[in-house]
Amino acid sequence: MLDGKVALVTGATSGIGREVAVQLARAGATVHGLGRNTTRLAGLETDGVTPHAIDLTKTAQVEALDAIGALDILVHSAGVCTLGPIAEAPIEDLETNFAINLRAPVLLTRVLLPKITAARGDIVFVNSGAGLNANPGWGHYAASKFGLKAIADSLRHEVKPKGVRVLTVYPGRTATPMQEAVRQMEGAPYEPEKYIDPADVASAIVHAVGLPRTADVIDLNIRTGPG
Ligand SMILES: NC(=O)c1ccc[n+]([C@@H]2O[C@H](COP(=O)([O-])OP(=O)(O)OC[C@H]3O[C@@H](n4cnc5c(N)ncnc54)[C@H](OP(=O)(O)O)[C@@H]3O)[C@@H](O)[C@H]2O)c1
């Protein structure tokens, strides 16, 4: 389905991003997978994904990705999530959420946009239900994801006339290490069987980018199912 396409996926060492990278490779794409964890990066190779050790908070490392060559599909999945009420959460948490969830995808998009435009390709932002609704205790993370929604919506208008599609995915609770950490912060049990399977988020993304270019899926709001 994606034979001949080249994709780059951030957050490819874990959770949703890993599933997206592996499923894109299975669909025939050449896939570059980004992350920091060297052990999990090495594991990507067995699934046909080329690993790149990149800290997305380091501007020079992100800018160096300009060297990767042609690119059709860019998927932003890397993210962090901290919880805490506005009155109590350290201001550094706000900065961390903004650095990884908002600044990094904007910078990486700027670096790679000429390639995606040349290919009339696809950009995918993995956002969150928290990018549409800000619940108590979720302010810092939600602010970064609301910002990411604004970037994606604005970018879509800018690049659609050039043939580029921009998709935002808003998953609910998904069974990944991030969700396990979230449940710990909430003081609640981690029950992966009740959450969305990251493979299902990935398959929705792979299906959307594989659609003929007469179709443009702009938002995917994926909630936990009724069970
Ligand atoms: N899980 C959920 O319930 C859920 C729900 C809604 C939205 N989301 C969103 O979905 C996306 C993926 O989340 P996930 O649940 O799959 O999370 P995850 O399993 O915790 O994976 C996070 C990924 O982000 C990468 N990352 C974090 N900081 C980085 C940095 N500074 N530089 C480079 N890579 C960095 C990690 O790479 P290393 O570990 O190798 O550094 C890892 O691959 C995130 O944007 C998240 O906000 C998740």
The ligand as an ORCA input file, in Angstrom:
! r2SCAN-3c Opt
* xyz 0 1
  N      -0.995      6.828     25.993
  C      -2.088      7.569     26.024
  O      -3.060      7.301     26.755
  C      -2.188      8.784     25.118
  C      -3.443      9.371     24.985
  C      -3.569     10.498     24.170
  C      -2.462     10.991     23.502
  N      -1.243     10.397     23.666
  C      -0.118     10.975     22.931
  O       0.405      9.977     22.090
  C       1.792     10.218     21.856
  C       2.558      8.940     22.141
  O       2.354      8.616     23.518
  P       2.642      7.164     24.087
  O       1.552      6.858     25.015
  O       2.984      6.256     22.981
  O       3.926      7.509     24.982
  P       5.216      6.662     25.426
  O       4.950      5.198     25.291
  O       5.599      7.223     26.734
  O       6.292      7.080     24.318
  C       6.767      8.387     24.275
  C       7.814      8.495     23.187
  O       8.280      9.852     23.151
  C       9.683      9.825     23.054
  N      10.264     11.033     23.643
  C       9.932     11.634     24.801
  N      10.736     12.688     25.037
  C      11.592     12.756     23.979
  C      12.668     13.599     23.645
  N      13.045     14.624     24.430
  N      13.338     13.368     22.497
  C      12.994     12.331     21.690
  N      11.979     11.490     21.963
  C      11.299     11.696     23.107
  C      10.101      8.571     23.796
  O      11.370      8.177     23.338
  P      12.561      7.689     24.353
  O      11.912      6.988     25.483
  O      13.396      6.813     23.478
  O      13.227      8.952     24.730
  C       9.016      7.593     23.392
  O       9.345      6.964     22.172
  C       2.177     11.394     22.769
  O       2.236     12.562     22.019
  C       1.039     11.438     23.778
  O       0.862     12.734     24.289
  C      -1.081      9.294     24.457
*
